[in-house]
Amino acid sequence: MRSEQVQSIIESTTRLDRDMYGNPRYFIPAACFPVEPGTRKARAMGLYKYRGVSYGLGFVVQSYDLIDTVERCLRACAGK
């Protein structure tokens, strides 16, 4: 069973259009992770700054397994 934190992040994600190579992308609000969008730490975790205007401040993540990606990012944040 997924943790409550992972479940809440998954529920707040929004599916975006696929990238030019057909890979699935998701928008995750910035409040879900304790890192600033666009920083080196965020990019090292695979979280890229959302540059659109439709959803506000947040991250774009490319993932075929969103649950695993969110768990990996949370582990990286906890490891500081």
C-alpha positions in Angstrom: 0.0 0.0 0.0 1.2 3.5 -0.9 1.9 6.0 1.8 -0.5 8.8 2.4 2.0 11.4 1.2 2.6 9.6 -2.1 -1.2 9.1 -2.6 -1.9 12.8 -2.1 0.8 13.8 -4.6 -0.5 11.3 -7.1 -4.0 12.8 -6.7 -2.7 16.3 -7.3 -0.9 15.5 -10.5 -2.2 16.5 -13.9 -1.5 14.6 -17.1 0.1 16.8 -19.8 0.6 16.2 -23.5 3.3 13.7 -24.4 6.7 15.1 -25.3 7.9 15.0 -28.9 9.2 11.4 -28.5 5.9 10.1 -27.1 6.9 9.9 -23.4 4.2 10.6 -20.8 4.6 13.8 -18.8 2.9 15.0 -15.6 2.5 18.3 -13.8 3.1 18.3 -10.1 2.4 21.4 -8.0 5.4 23.0 -6.3 3.9 22.6 -2.8 4.3 18.8 -3.0 8.1 18.8 -2.8 10.4 20.9 -0.5 12.6 22.1 -3.4 12.2 25.2 -5.6 11.3 24.6 -9.3 14.3 25.2 -11.6 17.0 24.5 -9.1 19.9 22.1 -9.6 18.6 19.8 -6.9 15.2 19.6 -8.5 16.6 18.8 -11.9 18.9 16.2 -10.4 15.8 14.4 -9.1 14.1 14.6 -12.5 11.8 17.5 -11.6 11.8 20.2 -14.3 10.3 23.6 -13.9 6.8 24.0 -15.5 7.0 26.9 -17.8 3.3 27.2 -18.9 0.6 29.4 -17.4 -2.3 27.0 -17.2 -1.4 25.3 -13.9 0.8 27.8 -12.0 4.1 27.1 -10.2 5.2 23.5 -10.3 7.2 20.7 -11.8 7.1 18.6 -14.9 8.1 15.0 -14.6 8.5 12.5 -17.4 7.5 9.0 -16.2 6.1 5.7 -17.2 5.7 4.7 -13.6 4.5 7.8 -11.7 4.3 6.1 -8.3 7.9 5.0 -8.4 9.0 8.4 -9.6 7.2 10.2 -6.8 8.6 7.8 -4.2 12.2 8.3 -5.6 11.8 12.1 -5.5 10.6 11.9 -1.9 13.5 9.7 -0.9 15.9 12.2 -2.5 14.3 15.1 -0.7 14.6 13.2 2.6 18.2 12.4 2.0 19.1 16.1 1.6 
